[in-house]
Amino acid sequence: MNSHGSAVDPPQSCHRSSVDPPWIRYGSAGDPTNTSTEDLELAPLGDSDVHVKMLAAPINPADINMIQGTYALLPELPAVGGNEGVGRVLGVGRRVTSVTPGDWVLPADAGLGTWRTEAVFPEETLLRVPRDVPVLCAATLGVNPCTAYRMLADFESLRPGDSVIQNAANSGVGQAVIQIARAAGIRTINVVRDRPDLPKLVERLVSLGADHVITEEMLRKPDMKDIFKSIPKPRLALNCVGGKSATEMLRHLPRGTMVTYGGMAKQPVTVPVSAFIFKDVKLRGFWMTQWKKDQMHSKLAVSLCELVRKGQLGTPACTEVPLEDYRAALEASMKPFTSSKQILIL
């Protein structure tokens, strides 16, 4: 019984406009810029469903690969693009208990299709997050920071004073690794590709807490010895590039684990035999999507939000793009040397 004596509360939902909400949808695998916006009718609100107004949704490499048809997880077509974002609950079905209207929610899994203004999702596909974190931070919380947090925690028992080396340090995951490691007292050696605006990039990463920022070319130089005069050699290497970058980074791992979570160079990871025999180096892979399928991760979101509140984890470098300009955002996200994440404002 509720306070008014009703035995069952009716579904709670806001008034829907006569204009159906737009979705960014694709009907076949291919060029992401060939996607289109369509006005589609919202599904009816079922007893266990949640009506969500999307607020912001980023464009990640996995989103691009999914549209291209090259990702390990592919939705049934036609599909709505986007795997990450934050939305506000507008209404809930009568059996929904985990969220209420006004709550902020993230996708609990990949493949929901977040590049749309509104949607009706099953309750179990959503994860409630506090509303006191910045909207752009919340929109980018579910993939990159989660990936960084788990890789730092799950493969080596790192303690304050230990060090980690990573390539693609300017990526969303790389920026999160720097901040989360800094909050835990872990030192970071951050590898980036050489580029025209390198000094500006180095300054930004140092401002996030990076201890050292070097180019891939420096990995092969004797100057690396100077770095290890001030910090210990790393026990954990995080690889998002592959190819020579991974091989050279591995040479500076005396023992421990290299975790591969991406392959930007589209080249295999080549490992010297000596790394296995004499260093007992372990090679592992990590895929956040699979981790989410295997684990309950609500506590992880709470932990990350706490870092945000403390000022230890911020929004990655990003560019806000109105939904109608989504093609320009897709093109920008696929350009080389991209350090700014494109976020669709919905």
C-alpha positions in Angstrom: 0.0 0.0 0.0 1.3 3.5 -0.7 0.6 6.6 1.3 -2.6 7.2 -0.6 -4.0 3.7 0.1 -3.4 2.3 -3.4 -2.5 -1.3 -3.5 -0.2 -0.9 -6.6 1.6 2.2 -7.8 1.0 3.0 -11.4 4.0 3.3 -13.8 5.7 6.7 -13.4 6.6 8.5 -16.6 6.7 12.0 -17.9 4.6 13.3 -20.8 6.1 12.3 -24.2 6.0 14.8 -27.0 4.2 14.1 -30.2 7.6 14.2 -32.0 9.4 10.9 -31.7 13.0 11.1 -30.4 15.9 10.8 -32.9 18.4 7.9 -32.8 21.7 7.5 -34.7 21.2 4.2 -36.4 23.0 2.0 -38.9 21.6 -0.8 -41.0 24.8 -2.5 -42.2 28.5 -2.6 -41.2 30.7 0.0 -42.9 31.7 3.6 -42.8 30.6 5.1 -39.5 29.9 8.5 -41.2 27.2 6.7 -43.3 25.0 6.3 -40.2 21.8 8.4 -40.1 19.5 10.0 -37.6 16.0 8.7 -37.6 12.9 9.5 -35.6 11.7 6.2 -34.1 8.8 5.4 -31.8 9.7 4.6 -28.2 8.9 1.2 -27.0 6.0 1.0 -24.5 7.1 1.1 -20.8 6.8 -2.4 -19.4 6.6 -3.3 -15.8 10.4 -3.9 -15.5 11.4 -1.1 -17.8 12.9 2.4 -17.3 12.3 5.4 -19.5 15.6 7.3 -19.9 16.4 10.7 -21.3 20.0 10.5 -22.5 22.1 13.5 -21.4 25.5 12.8 -23.0 27.3 9.9 -24.8 30.9 9.7 -25.9 32.3 8.2 -29.1 34.8 5.5 -28.3 37.0 3.4 -30.6 34.8 0.3 -29.7 31.8 2.2 -31.0 33.6 2.9 -34.3 34.7 -0.7 -34.6 31.2 -2.0 -33.9 29.8 0.0 -36.7 32.6 -1.1 -39.0 31.7 -4.7 -38.1 35.2 -5.5 -36.7 34.5 -5.6 -33.0 34.2 -8.8 -31.0 30.6 -7.9 -29.9 28.2 -7.0 -32.7 24.5 -6.1 -32.2 21.7 -7.3 -34.4 21.2 -4.9 -37.3 19.7 -2.3 -37.7 21.3 -1.0 -34.5 21.6 2.3 -32.6 25.2 3.4 -32.1 27.0 4.0 -28.8 27.9 1.9 -25.8 28.4 4.5 -23.1 26.7 7.5 -21.7 24.7 9.0 -18.9 21.0 9.5 -18.8 18.3 10.7 -16.4 15.3 8.5 -15.4 12.0 10.0 -16.6 9.8 7.1 -15.6 9.8 3.5 -14.3 7.6 0.5 -14.6 5.6 -0.8 -11.6 8.1 -3.5 -10.7 11.3 -1.4 -10.9 13.0 -1.0 -7.6 16.7 0.0 -8.3 16.0 3.5 -9.7 13.4 6.2 -9.4 12.6 9.2 -11.6 15.3 11.8 -11.5 18.1 9.3 -10.9 21.1 9.2 -13.2 22.0 5.9 -14.9 24.8 4.4 -16.9 24.6 1.3 -19.2 25.5 -1.8 -17.2 26.6 -3.5 -20.4 27.7 -2.9 -24.0 25.3 -2.8 -27.0 22.4 -0.8 -25.6 22.8 2.0 -28.1 23.3 5.3 -26.3 23.4 7.7 -29.2 19.8 8.7 -28.9 17.8 11.3 -27.0 15.4 8.9 -25.2 15.0 5.2 -24.8 13.2 2.5 -22.8 15.6 0.0 -21.3 15.1 -3.1 -19.1 16.0 -2.3 -15.4 18.8 -4.8 -15.3 20.7 -3.1 -18.1 21.2 0.1 -16.1 23.4 1.1 -13.2 22.5 4.1 -10.9 25.2 6.6 -10.2 25.2 9.7 -8.0 24.0 13.0 -9.5 26.7 15.1 -7.9 29.4 14.2 -10.4 29.8 16.4 -13.5 27.7 15.2 -16.4 30.6 14.7 -18.8 32.5 12.8 -16.1 29.5 10.5 -15.6 29.1 10.0 -19.3 32.7 8.7 -19.7 32.8 6.8 -16.4 31.6 3.3 -17.6 34.4 2.3 -20.0 37.8 4.0 -19.7 38.1 4.7 -15.9 36.6 1.2 -15.2 39.2 -0.4 -17.5 42.0 1.6 -15.9 40.9 0.7 -12.4 40.6 -3.0 -13.1 43.9 -3.3 -14.9 45.7 -1.6 -12.0 44.0 -3.8 -9.5 43.6 -7.2 -11.0 47.0 -8.3 -12.4 49.8 -7.3 -10.0 49.6 -6.4 -6.3 50.9 -2.9 -6.6 51.8 -0.8 -3.6 52.6 2.9 -3.1 55.9 3.6 -4.6 55.6 0.9 -7.3 55.6 2.0 -11.0 53.6 1.2 -14.1 54.5 1.8 -17.7 51.8 2.3 -20.4 51.6 3.3 -24.1 48.7 5.3 -25.6 49.0 7.4 -22.4 47.0 10.2 -24.0 43.9 8.0 -24.6 40.9 8.0 -22.3 42.2 4.9 -20.5 45.7 6.3 -20.3 44.5 9.5 -18.7 42.5 7.5 -16.2 45.4 5.3 -15.4 47.5 8.3 -14.6 45.0 9.8 -12.2 43.9 6.5 -10.5 47.6 5.5 -10.0 48.5 8.9 -8.6 45.7 8.6 -6.1 47.1 5.2 -5.0 50.7 6.5 -4.8 51.8 4.5 -7.9 54.3 6.1 -10.3 53.6 6.1 -14.0 55.8 6.1 -17.1 53.7 7.2 -20.0 54.5 6.5 -23.6 53.0 8.6 -26.5 53.7 8.9 -30.2 55.7 11.9 -31.3 53.6 14.7 -32.7 53.7 18.4 -33.5 52.0 19.4 -30.3 54.0 17.1 -28.0 55.0 19.8 -25.4 51.3 20.7 -24.9 50.4 17.0 -24.5 53.2 16.4 -22.1 52.1 19.4 -20.0 48.5 18.1 -19.9 49.5 14.6 -18.8 51.9 15.9 -16.1 49.1 18.1 -14.8 47.0 14.9 -14.4 49.8 13.4 -12.3 52.1 11.7 -14.8 55.6 11.2 -13.4 57.3 10.7 -16.8 56.0 11.3 -20.4 58.2 9.9 -23.2 57.9 9.1 -26.9 58.0 5.6 -28.4 61.4 6.4 -29.8 62.8 7.1 -26.4 61.9 3.6 -25.3 64.8 2.4 -27.4 67.4 4.9 -26.1 69.9 4.6 -23.2 68.2 7.7 -21.7 65.7 5.3 -20.2 68.3 4.4 -17.5 68.0 7.9 -16.1 64.3 7.4 -15.4 65.0 4.4 -13.3 67.4 6.3 -11.1 64.4 8.0 -9.5 61.7 5.3 -9.7 61.7 1.5 -9.6 61.3 -0.5 -12.8 57.7 -1.3 -13.5 55.9 -4.5 -12.5 53.0 -3.8 -14.8 52.8 -2.7 -18.4 49.6 -1.7 -20.1 49.5 -2.1 -23.8 46.9 -0.5 -26.1 49.1 -0.3 -29.3 50.9 -3.6 -30.1 53.7 -3.9 -32.6 57.1 -2.4 -31.8 55.7 -0.2 -29.1 54.6 -3.2 -27.0 57.9 -5.0 -27.6 60.0 -2.1 -26.6 57.9 -1.4 -23.6 58.2 -5.0 -22.5 62.0 -4.7 -22.5 61.7 -2.4 -19.4 59.6 -4.9 -17.5 62.1 -6.9 -15.4 59.4 -9.2 -14.1 55.6 -8.9 -13.8 52.8 -8.7 -16.3 52.0 -6.9 -19.6 48.2 -6.5 -20.1 47.0 -5.9 -23.6 43.6 -4.2 -23.9 43.9 -2.7 -27.4 45.8 -2.9 -30.7 45.9 0.6 -32.2 48.9 -0.3 -34.5 47.0 -3.3 -35.8 50.2 -5.3 -35.5 50.8 -8.4 -33.4 52.6 -8.3 -30.0 56.1 -9.8 -30.5 57.8 -11.0 -27.4 61.5 -11.8 -27.0 62.1 -15.4 -25.8 64.3 -14.0 -23.1 61.4 -12.3 -21.5 59.7 -15.6 -20.9 62.7 -17.6 -19.9 64.8 -15.2 -17.9 62.2 -12.6 -16.7 59.2 -14.9 -16.3 57.1 -12.1 -17.8 53.4 -12.9 -18.0 51.2 -11.7 -20.9 47.5 -11.2 -20.3 44.6 -9.7 -22.1 41.7 -7.6 -20.7 38.3 -6.7 -22.2 36.0 -4.5 -20.0 32.9 -5.8 -21.8 33.6 -9.4 -20.7 34.5 -8.3 -17.2 31.1 -6.6 -16.9 29.4 -9.8 -18.0 31.2 -11.8 -15.4 31.2 -9.4 -12.5 28.9 -7.1 -10.5 30.4 -3.7 -10.9 28.2 -1.3 -9.0 30.8 -1.0 -6.3 33.4 -0.1 -8.9 31.2 2.8 -10.1 30.9 4.0 -6.5 34.7 3.8 -6.0 35.3 5.9 -9.1 32.7 8.5 -8.2 34.4 8.8 -4.8 37.7 9.6 -6.7 35.8 12.2 -8.7 34.4 13.8 -5.5 37.9 14.0 -4.1 39.2 15.7 -7.2 41.5 12.7 -8.0 39.7 11.7 -11.2 38.4 14.2 -13.7 36.8 14.3 -17.1 39.1 13.3 -20.0 40.0 15.9 -22.6 36.8 16.2 -24.6 34.9 18.1 -27.2 31.1 18.6 -26.7 29.2 18.1 -30.0 25.5 18.7 -30.5 23.6 15.6 -31.8 22.9 17.2 -35.2 26.7 17.5 -35.8 27.4 13.8 -35.0 29.0 13.1 -38.4 31.7 15.8 -37.7 32.2 14.2 -34.3 32.6 10.7 -35.9 35.2 12.0 -38.4 37.1 13.8 -35.6 37.2 10.7 -33.5 38.8 8.7 -36.3 41.6 11.2 -37.0 45.2 10.3 -36.0 46.8 11.8 -32.8 43.3 12.4 -31.3 43.5 13.3 -27.7 40.1 14.9 -27.3 37.2 12.6 -26.8 34.1 13.6 -28.8 31.0 13.6 -26.6 27.5 13.9 -28.1 25.2 16.3 -26.1 21.8 14.9 -26.3 
